[in-house]
Amino acid sequence: MIMGLLPHWGPVRVNPIKSAALNSHQFLLRQNFSGKPGPVTATDLVNYWQEVFEANRIPEAQESSEYIVSYVLGAKTFHSLSASSMSTPLTAEQQEQVQQLSAKRLQRMPVQYVLGEWDFQDLTLKMRPPVFIPRPETEDLISLVLEEASQKNKSCVDNAVHQCPPTTPLLVILEIGCGSGAIALSLLSKLPQSQVIAVDKEVAAVNLTRENAQRFQLEHRLRLFHHDVLSSSWEQLLPWGPVDIIISNPPYVFHEDMAHLAAEILRYEHLDALDGGNDGMRVIKRILELAPYILKNYGSVFLEVDPRHPEMVENWLQSRPDLFLSLCATHKDFCGKPRFLHIQKTYSR
Ligand SMILES: C[S@@+](CC[C@H](N)C(=O)[O-])C[C@H]1O[C@@H](n2cnc3c(N)ncnc32)[C@H](O)[C@@H]1O
């Protein structure tokens, strides 16, 4: 995994000797990275930049170097490079492009922003700072919603085919805090009969989601709003009436943990995308307070949270019986940490 959410990397200072050398384009073009004259191959460049990154204490030096060289050669990963790409010497332009991208990585820019795109599920999404970079664990949140969607679709078809005319979408989903559009667009692409409302308080996020939606021609089933759930009226969230599912990967980092985040995050990502306040639950609580008004009866909320949150959310819901919500399941992420909550509306208002 490249760039986890809470890595324990120490403080970093760019090695001035190496950096001075790197600033010279000529340096790169004249060197052949083993010290002998000859053409520069992909492997030479990967090894060279890995060393430079390591010397400058850039995390995930090898992966960073491989991603950058592969990207310049038109491949997703180093291992997927063809034999001919591996053996053909890189042109001067390609070497220069590698150098320019690597210089950004040396400034601790996350690889996802350096490349300007990243894969999430089956979609290659545009990435641009400061919009939050989707994390791999969030892909499991999508799987949980797909499971729920297939059950809801099945019961709709089983119980009342006549009530669901073919033109009616079987599922209406609201995503709160869409960022780059990773969740909303994955759901739209995997659920062809769904409609998604996606909102974010950051204009940059709304714009990036729109660009990504257009990239995959998914915008006709998407309603996108600039909307702050902490301050805007919830009625705006219902262009199609009550929704079946609310999904969110909200800001959930405890405020006191924010200072320990990696330089990549602190320098480049919007901190409001991460900072969940003192208990990490500022936006989570707001979503749950809104849920009874927004959801259909027996509708579901799916949340990604901090591993300390499942118990905290359960206790909080018990203290708020007026919300008629119950925690029906907690799911673990691929590291075995309790990470995803499934909460259901139990009562008709
Ligand atoms: C952790 S990021 C998740 C982004 C995206 N869903 C993903 O998983 O990659 C949280 C997102 O919520 C947005 N956000 C934070 N507070 C919000 C609020 N009060 N109302 C709406 N969106 C908010 C942030 O701007 C950010 O894009």
The ligand as a Gaussian input file, in Angstrom:
#p B3LYP/6-31G(d) Opt

LIG

0 1
 C      -11.984000      11.307000       4.281000
 S      -12.485000      12.297000       2.927000
 C      -13.335000      11.093000       1.930000
 C      -13.381000      11.433000       0.466000
 C      -13.900000      10.300000      -0.421000
 N      -15.235000       9.928000      -0.066000
 C      -12.992000       9.089000      -0.322000
 O      -13.307000       8.143000       0.401000
 O      -11.947000       9.101000      -0.975000
 C      -13.796000      13.217000       3.660000
 C      -14.484000      14.189000       2.709000
 O      -15.554000      14.816000       3.429000
 C      -15.588000      16.184000       3.120000
 N      -16.198000      16.864000       4.271000
 C      -15.635000      17.142000       5.463000
 N      -16.498000      17.784000       6.265000
 C      -17.655000      17.876000       5.555000
 C      -18.926000      18.463000       5.830000
 N      -19.160000      19.069000       7.005000
 N      -19.878000      18.423000       4.887000
 C      -19.628000      17.822000       3.681000
 N      -18.448000      17.275000       3.361000
 C      -17.470000      17.298000       4.285000
 C      -14.128000      16.558000       2.906000
 O      -14.015000      17.736000       2.136000
 C      -13.597000      15.320000       2.196000
 O      -13.698000      15.425000       0.805000

